Structure formats: structure tokens, C-alpha cells
Amino acid sequence: MHERHWQKSSFSGDDSNCVEVRVGVDLLELRESDDSDVILHTTPAAFAGLLGTIKAGKLDRHA
């Protein structure tokens, strides 16, 4: 079994506070670099659904 590594968001630039993701076959994990002990777990399908909702602007009224 190979080890999965955390990957920094490309939108974070050189800032040390960023979103990091770690992807497995059935699991996707998200964390903030400045609070790395708090990890959100979800499936790739559920995360893709969330990204689609965000990109479609369906959550803009909540901002």
C-alpha cells in the first residue's frame, strides 16, 4: 500500500495558510494547513457534487 500525501491548493500561492487535500480511492480528505488536526472526510462523488453546486453559483446568496 502506498502512502497518500497532502497536496496544497494551487490557489493558495505562497501563503502558509491554505487548503490541502488528500485523495484515496474511496475517500477524500480536506484540511487547513494552520489547523491540520481538523480533517474533513468525504467521498470523491460528494465533493464533486459540492464543487458543481459552488461553480453553478447556487450558494452565492449564502455568502
WOBEL-V399257 format. One record per backbone hydrogen bond with DSSP energy under -0.5 kcal/mol. CO is the residue of the C=O (numbers start at 1). NH is the residue of the N-H. Records with the same first field share a line. If there is no record, write none. Layout:
# WOBEL-V399257
CO->NH  NH
This chain:
# WOBEL-V399257
7->21
9->12
10->13
12->15
16->18
18->33
19->9
20->31
21->7
22->29
27->24
28->42
29->22
30->40
31->20
32->35
33->36
35->32  38
37->39
40->30
42->28
43->47
44->48
45->49
46->50
47->51
48->52
49->53
50->54
51->55
52->56
53->58
54->57
57->60
59->62
60->63
